[in-house]
Amino acid sequence: MSLKSKSIEIGGGRGCPIAAALDVIGDRWSLLVLRDLSRGVHRFNDIQANTGAPRDRLASRLRELEEGGVIARRRYSEHPPRDEYILTDAGRAIAPVLRELEIWGENHAL
């Protein structure tokens, strides 16, 4: 099932953009991955250390974000093969939303 097909349909078949966005980026680990990538953290082990995500869950979220077009994988070592993760244009476009979420958290959730 594609990410777009999971979004909630409302109002005579029109998709809800908020639901569609949440299908792609709407869980704790995905948002924390995007936070780290936007702050220059690109390697799996560093992202895992910063987020505290279980390795299998982090791998799953990275794969889903890549499938959603929000991040891309880039090989930085051939021997041994190692990849890092970078934001796509769509991923960079989420930065202001993450900043507003951070401000909201500072003001209302801490």
N, C-alpha and C positions, 0 to 999 in steps of 0.2 A: 504494500500500500504506500503510495507516495505521501509526502508530508502534506501536500495541498489537499489530498482527498480526505485527510483526517479532520480538517477544520469544520467547525459547526456551521451548519446552514441555517440562515434566518431570513425572514422577510421575502418569501416567494422565491427562494433559491439563490439569493445573493449571499455570498460568503461574508462572514464577519472578519474584518481585517485584524482585530485584536486576537480573536481565536486563531486565525491563521499564523500570526506572529508567535503566539504562545506555542503552537505546534512545533515551531522551529527552535525557539530559544527559551521556552517557558518552564525551565526547571532550575533548581538551585545550582546544580553542577554546571549546566550550560552557561548560566549567567556568570558564575565565578571563572570559568574558562575564558569567556569573553573579556572579563575584567582583567585577567592576567595578560592575555594577548595584547590588549590595548595599552598595557603598562610595559610592554616589551619583553614579557616572559614567553618563550616560544618552544621550549623543549619539554617533553612529556614528564620527565622526572621532576623538573622544576615546577611545572603546573600542578602535578600531584602533591608535591610538598606544600605548596602555597594554599591549595584548596582543601586538602585533606580528603579528597575523593578516593574511594576504593579504586584500585587499578583497573578492575574490570569495568566498573561504571564509568570511569574517566575515558577509557578506550571506546566504550559505546557512545558516550556523548561527543567525543571528537569525531567519530565516524558519522554520527547524525548531523553534526554541524557542517561537516564537509559535504555530505549529501544535500543539505539544505542550501549550499552555496554561500555560507557565512564565513567559513575558513577554508584554507587550502593547505595541503601538505607539501613540504619542500625538502628534498633530500639534501642533507648537509655532510654526510659521510657515506662513502661506498663500502669501506672495510673497517669495521662492520657497518652494515647498512643502518643508517639512522636518519630519521626525519624530524623536522620541526614544523610548527604550525604557524600560519600567518593569517591575518584578517584579509578577506576580500573587500571589495568596495562595499558590499552589503554589510559585512562585519564592521567596517570602519564607520558606517552610517549609524550603527547602534550606539556609538560612544556617547552622544549627548543624552540618550535615554538612560544609559548606565550611570552617568553623572547625576542626573535628576533622581534616580533611584537611590544613589548613595546619599544625596542631600536629604531625601525623605527619610531614609533610615537613620541618619544622624539626628534629625529633628523629632522623629516619631517612634522609633523602634529601639533606640539604645536606652 
